[in-house]
Amino acid sequence: MAKNLVIVESPTKAKTIARYLGSKYTVKASVGHVRDLPKSQLGVDVEHGFKPKYVVPKDKKTVVKELKEAAKNASSVYLATDPDREGEAISWHVVEAIGINGDLPVHRVVFHEITKEAIREAFDRPRGIDLQLVDAQQARRILDRLVGYKLSPILWKKVKRGLSAGRVQSVAVRLIVDREREIRAFVPVEYWSIEAEFLKKPQPGKRAKPQSFRAALVSRFGKREKLALRNEGEVKAIIEALGGAAYRVADVREKEVQRQPSPPFTTSTLQQEASRKLRFTAKRTMVVAQQLYEGVPLGPEGNVGLITYMRTDSTTVSTSAIAETRALIKERYGPDFVPPGPRVFSKKAKGAQEAHEAIRPTSVRREPEALKGYLTSEQYRLYELIWKRMVASQMAAAIFDTTIVDIRASVDESTAYLFRASGSVMRFAGFISVYSEGKDDETDDGTKKPLPPLIIGEDLDLTKLLPQQHFTQPPPRYTEATLIKALEEQGIGRPSTYAPILSTIQERNYVVKVERRFQPTELGEIVNDLLVEHFPDIVDVGFTAQMEEELDDIAAGEKKIEPVLSRFYGPFEKTLDAASATIEKVKIADEPAGEDCDKCGRPMVIKLGRYGKFIACSGFPECRNAKPLLIKTGAACPSCGGDLVQKKTKGRRTFYGCSRYPECTFTTWNRPIAQPCPTCGGLMIQDSNRRIKCTKCGYASATEEKEADVGA
């Protein structure tokens, strides 16, 4: 008897779904897209409606053949690819590639979590392929192909061979370059602050220990303008005046402050938080999230999908999931931790589509600790993060009792200053007992040390005045978290594109990570400046965001694909012609490498290639001697005494090895520290928890070093 053929993207997903469908279904995997634009040519007919030319890549011919054979023996075909534009397009390409004719029923099924209930509901309510979503995906693919294949030859000709440009990636590079130039142009401005340490006097007849606390100078008493202290001279004058002042509590204000939990994760916020808390790159986050979504073997249960679909810009959660979460909170933490009604979050990011649920566990009853034995370390850590965020999102607010105290410093009858102190005490932990959102940079989180009990009119003793010099700081460089946040806020890209954007700009050597923050390379700045001057729309944030909105309009059926592409390509083609004729060739000077060629004796120079810097003979092309550029760590190899240098795997992950390879094969994933162990002289390294320790005797330093770039 013929079976129903179900086609998904991955073998893991196929294995998980097969558990729930039973013997009437055969589940096969397409292993991603089965058709694409050809690599060797543009593949888009710009003269006839931008018609794409799709081909089956060589590595997918066997897959397509197997799907064709399976379809011949099937009674119907169910397309169960992912619930987004990319998944819709994969389903359409599968149908086109295997040549399903009208005699075989074709159904599209969509589910946002791989659970028995969700799959059963999806198969009970199949639909046809949504060609509007397919068109939106095709439009993005064609746009990116037009930009990449038309711009890249100009970069090859005018800058150097092997370069490429991307529509959205170029905007990300521009953000990083612009931020770097803000930092370079920044001029620090001096300013000062004054804090005072006060002592609360014990009440008469009581033997309580005096309590001290600090307050900050805010303004002249009775004035609303904040006191601006610009130099040391101004500070000395005020310090001298305050030395003989009388200090008295002028006002005490107490209030209750509630802190609310963050919503469950979207793709963007998951990538941001995994970067902050787990040190995951966006790419790593999505790889691990995909594993959790598609299914993980849980012993006797078999493959189980642990989270909902991980590409989403929605914070919406199903009613049943909220009810399950609230019940768990009541059982595990008590009724006080359950708010009166379910929390409902609204997504406000530019371009949010609200198409899916937020990222959450398929069941909060599967607590992380119970699954630990079945998950890899990365899977466990990411699942725990998602679980905690979901549970916390439905918990009661944290409550703080906050006190603000104003202190009058009377210098004389006409002059007085205002000092202000604030403190808070957590009265009820609420959601903080489970989870609290990370911070991008070191900022005041609102938590203050409690103040001693003070009353209006109470006299205080001044212990000391604490003046401090400061300088204004430039804006910080982007981390993965803050760059993703900026892209989302400005409507650049969509949930499926953030991770590829960050990976691509690093792989092209347009930016590098230094201490986990992005810096543009010289090559990145050169390419950016060329694009800004000659292709301003391509790297314009507003223009790129508008294109994203037009793609959304195509998906919604409000616009057609050809007019959207025509409006873009007409001006773009004219700009291409003008740029090709007017751009002068950019000469990139080679840096001296500080050594001579061991083959011909000429000086070696540092060159910039497609995959980064390398050392080559200045006598090229007569002498073609070249070798990798070794980035020394300053540490000695514990095996042979050679230099330990930074290296990259084929996957661009950073590791460290001996410069005398292959004679010496010592390697380590941990960053070596230049200073040897003070106890035994052995190699010191920084481990995954940023602790400094000796690999020989185990000595651990209390000092943490700044984290090095650990690659993408």
Buried (B, 14 or more C-beta within 10 A) or exposed (E): EEBBBBBBBBEBBBBBBBBBBEEEBBBBBBBBBBBBBEEEEBBBEBEEEBEBEBBBBEEBEEBBEBBEEBBEEBEBBBBBBBBBBBBBBBBBBBBEBBEBEEEBEBBBBBBBBBBEEBBEEBBEEBEEBBEBBBBBBBBBBBBBBBBBBBBBBBBEEBBBEBBBBBBBBBBBBBBBBBBBEEBEEEEEEEBBBBBBBBBBEEEEEEEEEEBBBBBBBBBBBEEEEEBEBEEEEEBEEBBEBBEEBEBBBBEBEEEEEEBBBBBBBBBBBBBBBBBBBBBBBBBBBBBBBBBBBBBBBBEEEBBBBBBBBBBBBBBBBBEEBBEBBBEBBEEEBEEEBBBEEEBEBEBEBEBBBEBBBBBBBBBBEBBBEEBEEBBEEBBBBBBBBBBBBBBBBBBBBBBBBBBBBBBBBBBEEEEBBBBBBBBBBBEBBBBBBBBBBBEBEEEEEEEBEEBBEBEEEBEBEBBEBBBEEEEEEBEEBBBBBBBBBBBBEBBBBBBBBBBBBBBBBBBBBBBBBEEBBBBBBBBBBBBBBBBBEBBEBBBBBEEBBEBBEBBBBBBEEEBBBBEBBEEBBEEBEEBBEEBBEEBEEBEEEBBEBEEEBEEEEBBBBBBBBEEBBBBBBBBBEEBEBBEBBBEEBEBBBBEEEBBBBBBBEEEBBBBBBBBBBEEBEBEBEBBBBEEBBEEEEBBBBBEEEEBBBBBBEEBEBEEEBEEBBBBB
